[in-house]
């Protein structure tokens, strides 16, 4: 007992210290993990432009609103709003934020502003923005500025804060666009051609020359005999830095471990559906059956038009009797059973308009008040008042009134049946119950409507079908085996050398691929996209987590396997090694070499050829030295038409001081070295030119060519100090 007491007394102090250190370590670990989630220093600065910060929270709020709009638009078209599209939206918004900061500063510098009267004329006058013209023009294309102004004023008075915020954002964008138009107008209208310039061009165009020459192409000297060092490339790049700017990027070598379903996995899925086919046919509640048996497709309790159904086996489904089941059949990455529930003849689209008095949401009226007001509006219409006039005066749905000058809304049968985004009481009337030119009072969860069906188009059979689908996915065993192989490969690959050696040892099971120009904010990697999608245009394989790991690593580091892809096409495990890291700035020699090497090699070849020629005395001597014959060319024009097109040679030929002489120095052209004698220079007769007309034509062409003055935004962005911290947040 005394021994234990002795130990306690002797080591108690150290035990307390050890416990304190452990607690401190735990606290610090938790702190740094939280800090990493928030970004460096818990900063909310997403980036900055010339010192003006872009706040992450504000940016994310605007981005979410934009994403919600894009999501809704995609749903209306029956499409998916993909991760790649979300990334593209975020990239567009970032560029927009940067550009607006840069150009707003420029507007202030040159005194560009837009007054209230000018802005109203811009929105509601004869030359409005294209989207307003599209929304508020009649069938003849006549723009109704009054209708546009009325719709905007209604939205300004909307009790819905979100609607008012969206309107303000829209008007701010229109204001910016107007200022940008004025800025570009100042720029393009400043184009000017002086009279002497036009006369000089006319004189040069009239020139006609005759010359004799001897040439020696660079291709006669083998490239392998000319060595270009990295120092020579760096020296050239240093003298031409503007031509060799680079953005930050990284490169990798990688290999793919494919965890796609095997043929056994596919057969197991088909057998499973075959066993459930009879139960599916007997069940009377499709939604419950699909959910209860794990269908990858949910039940759409609506009708799809015959022309809208595009699956390959549709004719077999159309031929079914009600309640019968077809399948299993293969549809992309799934096996499917299709059960025909019902058939109706419906229009594929409906045009309608309505008057609404709200009983729910912002500005809601009591139920009795709303119905009474609607009854008064209906009575006025029945007495001869215009539906459109009454609608614009009293309807509480400003969004519907802004569809076009007649308030007509256009919906497909699929949109109408989307319960998540379309009121089904409203839809039931316009698609299933009502007929063209009919009007009816309808009560919905939003309030009382008076709906007019303007038109119903393209009637055809519509089918209600329940699709029971099972994705063909890799089994746990398939994925376990592939993951083990990838993990083993990583453990045995510590650097690029061992990475490459282990691929060589795999006897063809693994292949090495390369991907370059990977940006810090990329969501996908182009080479991986092309490899896994077969080069399909616009298809991407999201691998943001892999990009993040690439930017955490150092050159030569091997990155642990990252899973990419999806359950439908089968997951892939990518093991990568970082092969190059390029910082923002000037290209290093190995990047610039493909562009610079030929230029420097041809320059060295030109020096060798000049030494072969020696001092230029006569063409005959040069021909002997180069073992080439003398060529004489008539009717040479300075614009390069004819047999001589090299610009350096043309410039020397049309130098009047060289007329009748052999040019004393060989000319190093684009593809050869030339020794030239200018035999004669004459001027052809030219019709008397209207100089003022030529100036006007040249100015008009220049104004139409954006490349003439380049984009002002691009020029200003190149000059701006832009800090991009997005990688710390996404």
HELIX and SHEET records of a PDB file:
HELIX    1   1 UNK A    2  UNK A   38  1                                  37    
HELIX    2   2 UNK A   40  UNK A   42  5                                   3    
HELIX    3   3 UNK A   56  UNK A   76  1                                  21    
HELIX    4   4 UNK A   83  UNK A  110  1                                  28    
HELIX    5   5 UNK A  116  UNK A  124  1                                   9    
HELIX    6   6 UNK A  130  UNK A  135  1                                   6    
HELIX    7   7 UNK A  145  UNK A  156  1                                  12    
HELIX    8   8 UNK A  161  UNK A  188  1                                  28    
HELIX    9   9 UNK A  195  UNK A  206  1                                  12    
HELIX   10  10 UNK A  218  UNK A  220  5                                   3    
HELIX   11  11 UNK A  223  UNK A  225  5                                   3    
HELIX   12  12 UNK A  230  UNK A  239  1                                  10    
HELIX   13  13 UNK A  241  UNK A  244  5                                   4    
HELIX   14  14 UNK A  263  UNK A  282  1                                  20    
HELIX   15  15 UNK A  286  UNK A  292  1                                   7    
HELIX   16  16 UNK A  314  UNK A  318  1                                   5    
HELIX   17  17 UNK A  367  UNK A  382  1                                  16    
HELIX   18  18 UNK A  387  UNK A  394  1                                   8    
HELIX   19  19 UNK A  398  UNK A  401  1                                   4    
HELIX   20  20 UNK A  413  UNK A  416  1                                   4    
HELIX   21  21 UNK A  424  UNK A  427  1                                   4    
HELIX   22  22 UNK A  428  UNK A  433  3                                   6    
HELIX   23  23 UNK A  476  UNK A  492  1                                  17    
HELIX   24  24 UNK A  496  UNK A  505  1                                  10    
HELIX   25  25 UNK A  526  UNK A  533  1                                   8    
HELIX   26  26 UNK A  544  UNK A  552  1                                   9    
HELIX   27  27 UNK A  589  UNK A  613  1                                  25    
HELIX   28  28 UNK A  619  UNK A  626  1                                   8    
HELIX   29  29 UNK A  647  UNK A  653  1                                   7    
HELIX   30  30 UNK A  656  UNK A  658  5                                   3    
HELIX   31  31 UNK A  691  UNK A  704  1                                  14    
HELIX   32  32 UNK A  706  UNK A  709  1                                   4    
HELIX   33  33 UNK A  712  UNK A  719  1                                   8    
HELIX   34  34 UNK A  726  UNK A  728  5                                   3    
SHEET    1   A 3 UNK A  52  UNK A  55  0                                        
SHEET    2   A 3 UNK A  45  UNK A  49 -1                                        
SHEET    3   A 3 UNK A 722  UNK A 724 -1                                        
SHEET    1   B 4 UNK A 631  UNK A 636  0                                        
SHEET    2   B 4 UNK A 207  UNK A 217 -1                                        
SHEET    3   B 4 UNK A 672  UNK A 683 -1                                        
SHEET    4   B 4 UNK A 667  UNK A 668 -1                                        
SHEET    1   C 2 UNK A 245  UNK A 246  0                                        
SHEET    2   C 2 UNK A 585  UNK A 586 -1                                        
SHEET    1   D 4 UNK A 513  UNK A 518  0                                        
SHEET    2   D 4 UNK A 249  UNK A 259 -1                                        
SHEET    3   D 4 UNK A 571  UNK A 582 -1                                        
SHEET    4   D 4 UNK A 558  UNK A 564 -1                                        
SHEET    1   E 4 UNK A 304  UNK A 305  0                                        
SHEET    2   E 4 UNK A 447  UNK A 471 -1                                        
SHEET    3   E 4 UNK A 334  UNK A 358 -1                                        
SHEET    4   E 4 UNK A 325  UNK A 331 -1                                        
SHEET    1   F 3 UNK A 304  UNK A 305  0                                        
SHEET    2   F 3 UNK A 447  UNK A 471 -1                                        
SHEET    3   F 3 UNK A 439  UNK A 444 -1                                        
SHEET    1   G 4 UNK A 304  UNK A 305  0                                        
SHEET    2   G 4 UNK A 447  UNK A 471 -1                                        
SHEET    3   G 4 UNK A 334  UNK A 358 -1                                        
SHEET    4   G 4 UNK A 409  UNK A 412 -1                                        
END                                                                             
